[in-house]
Amino acid sequence: MGLLLERGHLDLVIRAAAERGEWFCAESAVEELCRAEELGRALEVMEPFVITGWRPALWAKADILLRAGRTEEARDLVRPDEAGRTSTTEQRDFAELLAKAGRVDEAIDLLVPHIGESWIRSVLVEITEGQDRDERVLELIAPHAEAARQARDEGRWDYSCSDAQELPARVLERAGRADEAIRILGQDIAENSYLTLNTLTAYAELLARHHRLDELREPATGQDAHTVLHIYAGALRDHGRAHEAETVMRDAIAADDWVGYRAWLSSALLRDGRLDDAIAVAEPGFSWYDCSNLLAPLVYPLLDRPEELLRLLEHPLTVPHHGHEEFQHWWRAFALAGLGRTDEAIALAEAHPGPWTDPRIVKAGLLSTAGHLSAAAAELRDLGTIEAREELFEVLVRQGRAAEAIAAHPTVAEQRAAASKPESALLREDGYSLEPPF
């Protein structure tokens, strides 16, 4: 529905929510109305869903009420009942609502009984940001950071403490005590007293944010380089030292030709407009690794730049990894279509069909990419499947035929019914599956 809203068809989306009972239309419309501060209309759109008692709708209405300053009504609407009080998820959601309503201490008290769970501690840190409760939060989470250190010292893996050390550092940093956060995490790293690499990453990112590049260089160029070097190189670029960042990464490649180094450097070079240099850096890895590691990060930023994409794919150094040639054929077909070479694109797609996609939908997509919207719409109408109707919706919106697009779009009920069909029903006549193999 985002396409319709982008093109100013809010009233059509609201009508679809009311007439077709489409939750996603209601949700999108309410978001747009709240942005425009039309909170009364937003409540009207949500009400048919609220009266069913459906929890997501109740929470959506509560959010609107909060925006309208009707705090008590919002609280009463979603206050957990007896069953809800035993649900950690409901307690979390209600705590977030209380924090938004300015009742921060109540929110904290609600989470304290569940503070042993890692994700609850993360929620606590998030909802108290900017609420002048940092000292209390630190008191609550500090024992879990100490438990993480103890578990590491004893050689135990305690998943419940996996992020316990970086959370206090986040709170200290936002409280203006970054030096203290760096000192504590730095000591953990130096003593190898941490459970996961996420802690090391958090430490490196903390150093980068506070311009402590000299301190960051040590872990970035030592035994943890695979985890940290890209953070150091990125910090150098952020400080206007792009040439130095490139040198650091090229030196790392020369010493340890790891795919992660090549992927980072090739992407950075592409952002700088140096496509041929990016290809040259990435190409040696194309024959070593799955193409998603090195080729795909270059392709995706170029999908809307077909001339450069085609230059990448036809570059003599660009060789797709064995077993993944179909990706290059697909990318090349859409590059050709973007350049208006529609017949070539369709011929290429037909010569190398993807095993999980209906070829008629691929053809319609190529026609649409080439700007032949009427032909694409006709192809999709003839097909008539749920997937085709979803694609047809987008084509019709692009044509400015918003009302037709909504009528063509499958309902949520139809989409669910299609998704529940037996696997055998999703096979083409030639035996290929119409759904991705995962």
N, C-alpha and C positions, 0 to 999 in steps of 0.2 A: 504493500500500500504506500510505501515511501515514494514511489514514482508519481502516484496521483497527488500526494500532498505537495511534492516538490513543484508540481505544475498547477497548484492552486485549486484542486478539486476536493477541498475539505467537505463541502456539503454532500458530495456524492459518497464519500467514505462514511460519513455519518448515516446517510440513508441506507447504505449497505449493512451497516451494523444493526440498524433497527429492523430492516425488512428481511434480512437473511440470517440474523442472529450470529453475525460473524464477530467472534471475540477479537481477532487480530485487527479488524477494522475499528472496533470500539477502542481498543488500546491505543492504536495509532492516532485516532481522532482526539482522544482525551489528552494525549501528550501534546499535540499541536494546540489544542484549546488552552491548556494550562500555560503553554509558552506565551500565548496571546493574552493571558490573564482573564480568559472568559470562563471563569470557574463554575458559574451557574449552568452554562451549556454543557460543560464537562460532566457535571453531576447528572444532568438529564440523559446524556449518552450512556453513562454507566449504570443507571438505575435498573433497566430491564435485566441486567446480569446480576445485580446485587440481590434482587428479590428472590432469586433462585437459591440464595445462601452459599453460592460458590465462593470459596475463600479468596482466590486471586482477585475477584471482583470487589470483595469487601475491603481488601487491602488497597486496591486502586482507589476506591471511594475514600478511604481513610486518608490517603495521601492528598487527595483533592481538598478534603476538609481541613487538613493541616495548612495547606497553602492559603486557604480562606481564613485562617486564624480561628477555626472552630475546633480547638484542641480537645476539649472534653468529649465532644461528639465522636471525634476520631478515635480517641482512646476507648470509649465505650463500645464502639462498633467492632473492634478487633481484639478486645481484651480476652486473653486465653480463658477458656472454661476449664473445668476439672480435667478433662482429657488433654487439653492443650497445655496445661501446666506441667505435664510429664514429657512434653515434646521439646527437645532442645532447640529445634528449628523455630517453633512458634515463639519460644522465649526470646530467641535471637531477634526475630522480626519485631516483636513488641518492644524490645529494648531499643532497637533502631528508631522506631516511631517515637518512643519517649524522648530519646536524645534530640530528635528533630523538633519536638515540642518544647525543648528547653528543660526537660526534667531529667537532667543528666545523672544525678545521684540515684534516682529511682532506676534508671537504666543500668547503671553499674551494679546496684544491689541485685537486680534480676539475673545478671550474668555470673555473679560471684559463685553460686553453687556449682556452676559448670566450668569453672576456670581451669580445671585440669585438662580440658580438651583444647588442643592446639588451635583449632579454627575459632573457638570462642575467644581466646586471648587476642587473636587477630582482629576480631570484631570489636572487642573492647578498645583496642588501640585506635581503630578507625573512627568509632563513634565519639571518642573523647577528644579528637584533635581540635584544637582551638577552643576548648571548653574550660581551660584553667583547672584541669584535674590531673595534671601530669604526675604530681607526687603520689597521689593515691594509686594511680595506675602502676607506677613503678613498684610500689609496695606489694601490689597484687601479683605482678608477673616476675619480679626478681627471684623468688624461690624456685621458679621453674627453669630459669637460666642457670642457676646453681646446680639444679638436678641434672641438667644437660651436661655440664662439665663433669660432674661426678660419674655419670653414666659412661662418658668417654674415657675417663681415667680408669674405670673398672672394666673397660672393654665391652660394655653392654650397648646394644642398640635400642634406644627408647624413642619410638616414633612420636609419642606424645610430647617430646621435648625438641622435635626436629627444628623448629624455628624459634625456640625460646631465647636464644642469645641475641638474635638480631632485633627482636621486638623492643627490648629495653633501649637498645642503641637508637632506634627510630624515635622513641619518646624523648630520650635525652637530646637528640639533635633538634627536634622541634621545640624543645624547651630552651634552646639557646646554649646547650651544653655539648656542642659538637666535639670539642677537645676531649671531654670526658668519655664520650661514646667511642671515639677513635682509640683512646688509651685502653679502654676495657676490651674492645674487640681485638685490638692489636695484640694484647697480652694473650688472649685466647688463641689467636693464630700462631703467635710465636711459640707457645707451649703445646701446640697441636691438641688443644683441649676443646674441640668442637666436633659436632656429630655429622654435619653434612656440608657439602660444597656450597650450599646456599649461604651459609654463614661467611665463608670466604668471599663469595661474590658480593654480599652486602657490605663487607668491610672495604672491598676495593671500590665499590660505587660511592661509599661514604667519603673515602679519601678523594675521589675524583670530584665530588660535589664541592668539596672544601679546598680544592686546588692544592692538595698535598701530593703533587706528582712525584717528588723525589722519594717519598715514602712508598708510593704506589709502584715505583719502578722495581723495587726489590722482589715482591711476590710475582710481578708481571714477567720478570725475566728469569725466575728460578724454577723450582720443580712444579709449581702450580701454574705455569704459563698457559697451558691449555684452557684453564678456567678464567684467567685474569688478564692475559695480554690484550685481548680485544677491548677491554675496559680502559686500559692505559692508552692504547692507540687512539681510541675514541676521545679520551680526554685531551690528548695532544691536538687532535683536529679541532676540538671545541675551543682551544686556546690559540687558534690560528697557526698551528704548527703541523699542517697537513703533510708537508714534505718529510718532516721528522717521523711522523706516524707511519708513512709509507716505508721509509728506510727501516724502521724497527720491525715492521712486519715482513719485509723482504729478507732481512737478516734472519728472522725466525724461520722462514721457509727454507732458506739455504742450510740452516742447521738441523731442522726437523720438518721435513716436508709433510706437514699434517693438513688434512683437508680443511679443518676449521680456519687455519691461517689464510689459505687460498680463498675460501668463501668470503671471509671478512674483507680482504684486500680487494678482491674483484668487485664486490658490491660498493665499496668506497670509491673505487675508480669510476664505476658506472655513474654514481651520484655526481661525480666531478665532470661528467660528459666525456670520459676517456674510454669509449666503448672498445676500441681495438686493444688497448692496454688491459682492460678488464677481461677480455677473451683470452689474451695471452697468459694471464695469471691463472685463470680457471682451467684452461684446456688440458693441461697434463693430468688433472684429476678426473676428466671425463671417462677415461678408460679404467680407472681404479674403483670408482664408487658409483652408487646409484645416482642417476642424473639429477635427482631432487636436491642433492647437496651442493652442486656447483652450477649446473646449467639452469635449473629452474629459478634460482634467485636473480639471474640475469634476465631471464625471459619475462617474468611477471611485471617488472617495472616498465617493460617495453610493449605490453599488449595494446596500449593505445597509441603507440608510435610505430606503426607497421613497417615503415621504410627501414628504421633501425633494427627492428626485430628480424626482418628478412635478411638484413646484412649479417646479423649475428648467426642466424641459422644456416646461411649459405657460406659462411666464412670457412676457409679450408681447414682451420684448426678445430672447428666444432664437429665433434664426432659423438653421437649419442651412445650412452652405455648400452651394451648388448642386452637385449630383452626389453628395451624401453624405446625402440625406434618409433612406436606409435605416438609418443608424446611429441617428438619433433615433427611428425607429419601433421598432427593436429595444430600445433603452433604455426607451422608454415602455411597451412590452409587458411587460417584466420588472418595471418599477415597479408596473404595474397588478396583475400576478400577486402581487407581494410584499404588496400591500394586500388580497389575496383576491378581486380582481375578475377571476376567471379567464376567464370567457366573453369579456369585453371584450378581455383580453390576447390570447387565441387568435384572435379575430376580426381584431384589428389585425395580428397576425403573418401571418395567411392573406391579408389584403388587400395586404400589402407583403412578399412573400417575399424573403429574401436570395438572391442568385443563386448562392451557393456552399455553402449549407447545406440539408440534407434537411429539409423543413418538418415531417416527423413527429418528428424529433429536437428541433426547436425547440418543438413542441407539448409533448413530454414534459418538456422543461426548464421550460416555463412551469407545467405541472402540478406538477412537483417544487417549484418556487419557491413555489407557492401552498400547499404542504403536502399535495397529493393524491398521495402516494407510490405507492399501489397502482395508481392509474390511469396514472401515469407509467411504472411497471414494465411494465404490460400493453402499453402503446404500444410500448415498446422491445423487449419480447419478440417481438411480432408482426413488428417490423422485422428483427431478427436480424443486422444487419450488424456488422462489426467495431466501427465507431464507436458503434453502438447498444449493443453489449455492454459497451463501456467506460463508457458513461453508466449502463447498468443496474447495473453493479458499484457505482457510488457510491450509487444509489438504494437498492439492497438493503442496503448497509452502514448507511445512514441508518435503515432499517427494523429494524436489529438482526439481519439474516439474513446473518451473515458467511460461513458455509460456502457458502451458495448464491451469494453474491457472488463468491467465489473460483472456483467452478465456472463461473460465467457469464463471467468475465473472459477475453478471448482470450489465448492464449499468445503469447510473443514470436515464435515461428515463424509463427503465424497473422497477427500484425500485420505482420511483414516480408513475408509473401506478399501481403498486401493492398496494401502500399505499392509492391510491384513490378509491380502490374497495369498494363497499358497505359492510357494516358490515356482512351481511348475507353470503357473499362470503368467509369470514374468519372462517367459522364454519366447524368443522369436522363432519363426518357422525353421530357421537354419540352426537352431539350437543355442544361439548366443543369448546370454542374459541381458535384459533391458536395464538391470540395476547394477550399480557398482559392486564389485566382488568383496564387500566388507560388511 
